[in-house]
Amino acid sequence: MTGAIAIILARAGSKGVPGKNVRDVGGRPCITWTIDAAKAAPEIATIAVSSDDPRALALAAQAGVTPLERPADLASDTARVDDAARDALTRLGRPPHARAVTPTTPIVILYANCPVRPAGCISAAVRLLVESGADSVQTYQPVGKHHPWWTARLSDGGQVSPWEGAVLNHGVFRRQDLPAAFVPDGAVLAMTARALRLEVPGATPGPHQFFGLDRRGIVNPEGSVVDIDSPLDLAVASVLLTQNGACGSRAESVACVSRGGSVE
């Protein structure tokens, strides 16, 4: 046990999939998959749901975790993730939820609209954070065929040119010849309380300041996370979870792979 705090973010508003955090996914409200994933991680001591949606807060209470009503100004389309998480952490430090937090307490941010994530990836992220002494750990996946080297520009007339450099596709035309590249997958964000509170000396000001300076990564298998941002994502997650029952998706049988070093 590390005494980590999990903060599940569940904003009511969504233009792509209205009410996605409480929509039925695989026979259950979407948010309940994330609540269960947090409960399954032994490193997590406290679980809270930050939301402006009464339905999400009610589901949190029914699941036995702490519901935290989010202020309207932190639930808009332009509100930042770290602002909402800091608000939740502050509220957890006050009665009746009073929870002692040290600068190194692991804080785990989970998105309620991510019902499919590999089993063990929350624990793996927290362990790497604690054992490495890093400021933050984020989960990634291989970019696969959508590699940055294969990104191109198209003119109004349809002319193709490299996104960068002078050679299209960097001269690489076989996927297996591409250098390894990764993209954040939305499964887990873990950081120290000091980093979330923007107290890491030298961290660059801006929207990613809460990651601190020493940023690490956990690599999840390609295709093992479904972050619902579109109706297609909702359909895919429902199929995966329905086919595999209450144990979760096929991704749960695939172990996370720890990856040391800084990830930018």
C-alpha positions, -999 to +999 in steps of 0.1 A: +000+000+000+012+035-009-017+055+003-023+069-032-054+091-040-074+084-071-093+113-086-118+103-112-128+132-135-164+130-149-175+163-164-211+163-175-207+182-208-196+164-239-203+175-275-191+143-292-210+118-269-235+136-246-235+123-211-208+098-220-196+093-184-229+078-174-239+062-207-244+025-208-212+007-219-211-030-218-242-032-197-231-007-170-227+031-166-193+040-181-179+055-150-183+023-130-156+006-150-131+032-139-143+031-103-138-007-103-103-003-119-093+021-091-107-002-064-087-031-079-054-013-074-040-021-039-019+011-040-050+033-039-063+042-005-088+069-014-111+072-044-130+104-052-152+114-082-151+150-092-182+159-113-208+185-120-232+157-131-256+146-103-259+112-120-221+106-118-220+118-082-249+095-073-231+065-089-200+074-070-219+073-037-236+040-046-201+025-053-189+036-019-164+063-031-163+100-023-184+122-045-171+158-049-193+184-066-172+203-091-177+241-094-192+252-127-161+272-137-140+240-136-165+220-157-166+241-189-152+231-223-121+252-216-115+240-180-081+223-175-077+188-161-051+199-135-073+227-122-102+202-116-079+177-100-063+203-077-098+214-066-107+178-058-074+174-038-081+205-018-116+194-010-104+160+002-082+179+027-112+195+043-139+181+066-158+159+062-134+143+037-102+154+056-072+134+042-036+141+052-015+146+020+023+149+019+043+164-010+051+129-022+016+114-019+008+098-052-022+113-070-038+093-097-060+111-123-084+088-141-109+097-168-144+084-163-148+081-201-121+054-203-139+022-195-113-001-211-077-001-197-053-030-190-055-046-156-025-036-135-017-004-153-028+018-124-006-001-100+023-001-125+021+037-129+020+043-091+049+019-085+071+035-111+063+070-096+072+059-061+102+037-069+118+062-094+111+093-073+098+110-105+073+138-106+048+121-128+040+090-148+017+088-178+005+059-198+013+056-235+007+033-265+027+027-296+015+050-324+013+021-349+008+031-385-001+067-375+036+075-371+047+112-372+072+103-399+043+094-421+025+127-416+022+148-447+009+182-459-017+186-487-021+219-505-054+232-517-046+217-551-039+183-535-001+184-538+017+162-512+047+174-493+065+163-461+052+176-428+088+183-419+121+180-437+126+176-475+119+139-479+084+124-479+079+098-451+115+104-441+123+079-468+108+050-448+080+030-464+078-001-442+062+001-407+088-022-391+115+003-401+100+032-382+116+043-350+096+036-318+071+064-311+044+067-285+012+087-278-006+093-245-035+069-243-056+084-214-056+053-192-036+067-162-020+100-151-001+097-118+019+125-101+031+136-067+009+160-048+038+185-051+037+183-089-001+186-091+001+217-068+027+232-092+054+232-065+082+215-085+110+240-088+119+247-124+089+231-140+079+250-172+048+272-166+019+262-188-008+235-192+016+207-185+034+222-155+016+197-132+037+169-148+068+184-131+103+179-145+110+142-142+083+126-164+082+089-168+060+066-190+043+032-189+037+016-222+003-002-227-001-026-256-014-011-288-052-010-288-056-019-252-073+014-241-106+028-252-110+065-244-146+074-254-147+106-275-169+096-303-199+073-310-175+048-326-154+046-294-186+040-274-196+011-298-161-004-296-159-003-258-194-018-255-185-047-278-152-054-259-167-052-225-198-072-234-178-100-250-155-103-220-181-099-192-176-081-159-139-089-158-134-061-183-119-061-218-095-084-236-068-058-226-070-069-190-051-101-198-022-081-213+004-069-188+016-034-188+053-028-198+073-004-176+095+020-194+121+040-175+135+073-185+119+107-192+091+108-217+083+141-234 
